[in-house]
Amino acid sequence: MDNVTRIGVSLEPELLEKFDHSLGKKGYNSRSEGIRDLIRDALAEEEWKNPEQFMVGTITLIYDHEVGSVKERLTSIQHDKHHHVSTTIHVHLDQDRCMEILLVSGKLQELHDFANELMSIKGVLRAKLTMASPTSTHMHHIGPRHYK
């Protein structure tokens, strides 16, 4: 492997056993892949603490379109924050529920505030902000990773 520095890590046997078990459940092919992701996650945590950090990401909403004026409120807020919204995807989940995915960009604090504002609307059942730093490619992931 070109441009790779090898390092050694000392771990207690019990910790290594738990780590190996976790790697197997997640589908990692090697300990190195798992350690690289842990390091990336630690670096990303630092970026997510800086409210001025420019981020890109998604806000995923699940809402009941029959509740009050939820559709109108969501549209109004998105228009107010149009400088953060690149595009939206709207999906009908069933007779009453919809999913909307917003592709967003801006300072971390602004995106948190935007997601919280959407989340607070009556009729919104779930809202989740997922972010990535476009400069470092560190991603705040939700749920399991799938490698293969």
C-alpha positions, 0 to 999 in steps of 0.5 A: 500500500502506497502512502500508508504509515504502519503503527502499533496499538497495544490493547487488553485482550478483552478489549481486542475481543470486543473490538473484533466482534464489533468489526465482524458484525459491521462487516469490516475486512480488517482491523485497520479499516475499523481503526481508520473509521474510529479516527475519522469519527474522532476528527469529525467530532471536533468539526461538529463542535465548531458552530462556524464550520461549513457543512453540507448534509440532509434534513430528513423529515417524516410528517403527517400531512393531515395535521393542521397546516404542516405542509404550508409551514414546512414550505414557508420555513424552507422558503425563508431558508432558501439559501441553505436548501439546494433541493428537496425530495418528497415521497408519499409513504402512505395515505397520511405520512410523507417523507421529505429530504432536504439537501442543505449547506451552511454553517453548522449552527445554522443547520442545527437551528434550521432542523430544530425549527422544522422539527418543532412544527406540529405534525412533524413526526421525526426530523434528523440532520445528517452532516458532512464536512465538504473539506475533510469528507468527515461525515456524521453518520446515522445508523449502521455502516455497510462496507463490502 
